[in-house]
Amino acid sequence: MYYSYNGQLFGPYKKCSEKLLNGRILFHDTCPINTDGISEKKFLCEQQRKTDGGRYGKGLYFTSSPKYAIFYCKSYGKRIIYLLGSLVALEKMLHIQDGGYFEKDLHADYNSHYVRVDKTSNNPITNDNEDYYEEYIVKNNEQTLPPYVISLCHT
């Protein structure tokens, strides 16, 4: 794991996070080619180009679970996988309970979407009795600050 501080990125995040509050440390998977670009330009680096069209709305996807983020990392098929530990300003979240926002913009009255997904089917759940992972989707790059790059080797 290494810490990557970029003062040019901190200013916009600080301004946004002071306005939005409700900041959390969340995780995002990435491939090796993106780590340097994200450290320099956040999640809209040249290699990444755009936000995820997404199942729960267009935006930048994060999770509170490193284990869940690693699930997506495996799709790159490399021995070394990368996670980004990011500060994310969420503020007003819309709790999503279905796929009604598939490839649509996030709700105009909210800064982010939040969804609990079943650990086995990856489908939204609506109660607290099931095991779940959390997904957070944010609208703007300014809501994020990715200071931690975590590399893991799997065998």
C-alpha positions as CSV (number, residue, x, y, z in Angstrom):
1,M,0.0,0.0,0.0
2,Y,1.2,3.5,-0.7
3,Y,-0.1,6.9,0.0
4,S,-0.3,9.3,-3.0
5,Y,-0.9,13.0,-2.1
6,N,-1.7,15.5,-4.9
7,G,-2.3,19.0,-3.6
8,Q,-4.1,20.0,-6.8
9,L,-6.7,17.3,-6.2
10,F,-7.1,18.1,-2.5
11,G,-8.4,21.6,-3.0
12,P,-11.5,20.7,-5.1
13,Y,-12.3,17.7,-2.8
14,K,-11.9,19.9,0.4
15,K,-14.3,22.5,-1.1
16,C,-16.8,19.9,-2.1
17,S,-16.6,17.9,1.1
18,E,-17.1,20.9,3.3
19,K,-20.3,21.6,1.4
20,L,-21.5,18.0,1.3
21,L,-20.2,16.6,4.6
22,N,-20.8,12.8,5.3
23,G,-17.4,11.7,4.1
24,R,-16.4,8.1,4.2
25,I,-13.4,6.0,3.3
26,L,-14.5,3.7,0.5
27,F,-12.9,1.3,-2.0
28,H,-12.7,1.2,-5.8
29,D,-11.1,-1.5,-8.0
30,T,-8.9,-0.5,-10.9
31,C,-6.4,-2.0,-13.3
32,P,-2.6,-1.2,-13.0
33,I,-2.6,1.2,-16.0
34,N,-5.1,3.5,-14.2
35,T,-3.4,3.9,-10.8
36,D,-1.0,6.7,-11.9
37,G,-3.6,8.6,-13.9
38,I,-6.1,8.4,-11.0
39,S,-3.5,9.7,-8.6
40,E,-2.9,12.6,-10.9
41,K,-6.4,13.4,-12.2
42,K,-8.8,11.4,-10.0
43,F,-11.2,9.0,-11.6
44,L,-11.5,10.8,-14.9
45,C,-8.0,10.1,-16.0
46,E,-7.3,9.5,-19.7
47,Q,-7.3,5.7,-19.4
48,Q,-10.7,5.6,-17.6
49,R,-12.3,8.4,-19.7
50,K,-15.8,8.2,-18.4
51,T,-17.9,7.3,-15.4
52,D,-19.6,3.9,-15.3
53,G,-23.0,3.7,-17.1
54,G,-23.9,1.4,-14.3
55,R,-26.7,-0.7,-13.0
56,Y,-27.7,1.8,-10.3
57,G,-27.0,5.1,-12.2
58,K,-24.2,6.8,-14.1
59,G,-21.4,7.7,-11.8
60,L,-18.3,6.6,-10.0
61,Y,-18.8,3.4,-8.1
62,F,-17.4,2.6,-4.6
63,T,-18.0,0.0,-1.9
64,S,-17.4,-0.1,1.8
65,S,-16.1,-3.6,1.5
66,P,-12.5,-4.3,0.2
67,K,-13.6,-7.9,-0.3
68,Y,-16.4,-6.8,-2.7
69,A,-14.0,-4.5,-4.6
70,I,-11.6,-7.4,-5.0
71,F,-14.4,-9.4,-6.6
72,Y,-14.3,-6.9,-9.5
73,C,-10.5,-6.8,-9.6
74,K,-10.4,-10.5,-10.4
75,S,-11.9,-9.8,-13.7
76,Y,-8.6,-8.3,-14.9
77,G,-7.0,-11.7,-14.6
78,K,-3.7,-10.4,-13.1
79,R,-1.7,-11.8,-10.2
80,I,-1.5,-8.4,-8.7
81,I,-4.7,-6.6,-8.1
82,Y,-5.2,-3.0,-7.2
83,L,-7.7,-1.2,-4.9
84,L,-8.0,2.5,-4.3
85,G,-8.9,3.6,-0.8
86,S,-10.7,6.9,-1.3
87,L,-12.2,9.7,0.7
88,V,-15.7,10.1,-0.7
89,A,-18.2,12.9,0.1
90,L,-21.7,11.5,-0.1
91,E,-24.1,13.9,1.6
92,K,-27.7,13.4,0.4
93,M,-28.0,9.7,-0.7
94,L,-30.9,8.1,-2.5
95,H,-31.4,4.5,-1.4
96,I,-31.9,2.4,-4.5
97,Q,-33.9,-0.8,-4.2
98,D,-34.1,-2.0,-7.8
99,G,-32.5,-1.6,-11.2
100,G,-34.6,1.4,-12.2
101,Y,-31.6,3.7,-12.7
102,F,-29.8,1.4,-15.2
103,E,-27.6,3.6,-17.3
104,K,-29.5,6.7,-16.3
105,D,-28.2,9.9,-14.6
106,L,-28.3,9.9,-10.8
107,H,-31.4,11.5,-9.3
108,A,-31.1,15.3,-9.7
109,D,-32.0,16.0,-6.0
110,Y,-29.3,13.8,-4.6
111,N,-25.5,13.8,-4.6
112,S,-25.2,10.0,-4.6
113,H,-27.0,6.7,-4.8
114,Y,-26.7,3.9,-2.2
115,V,-27.7,0.3,-2.7
116,R,-27.4,-2.9,-0.7
117,V,-26.7,-5.9,-2.9
118,D,-27.0,-9.6,-2.0
119,K,-23.7,-11.2,-1.4
120,T,-24.4,-14.2,-3.7
121,S,-26.7,-12.8,-6.5
122,N,-25.5,-9.1,-6.5
123,N,-29.1,-8.1,-6.7
124,P,-30.6,-5.3,-4.6
125,I,-32.0,-6.2,-1.2
126,T,-34.6,-4.4,0.8
127,N,-34.2,-5.7,4.3
128,D,-31.5,-6.0,7.0
129,N,-31.9,-9.7,7.5
130,E,-29.8,-10.8,4.5
131,D,-26.0,-10.5,4.1
132,Y,-25.1,-7.7,1.8
133,Y,-22.4,-5.5,0.3
134,E,-22.9,-1.8,-0.1
135,E,-22.4,0.2,-3.3
136,Y,-22.1,4.0,-3.4
137,I,-22.4,5.9,-6.6
138,V,-21.4,9.5,-6.8
139,K,-22.0,12.1,-9.5
140,N,-18.9,14.2,-9.5
141,N,-15.2,13.6,-9.6
142,E,-14.8,16.4,-7.0
143,Q,-16.6,14.2,-4.5
144,T,-13.6,11.9,-4.4
145,L,-10.0,12.0,-3.2
146,P,-8.1,8.7,-3.9
147,P,-5.0,8.9,-1.7
148,Y,-4.4,5.2,-1.0
149,V,-3.3,2.6,-3.6
150,I,-3.5,-0.9,-2.3
151,S,-1.8,-3.7,-4.2
152,L,-2.5,-7.4,-3.4
153,C,-0.9,-10.5,-4.9
154,H,-3.1,-13.5,-5.2
155,T,-2.0,-17.0,-6.0
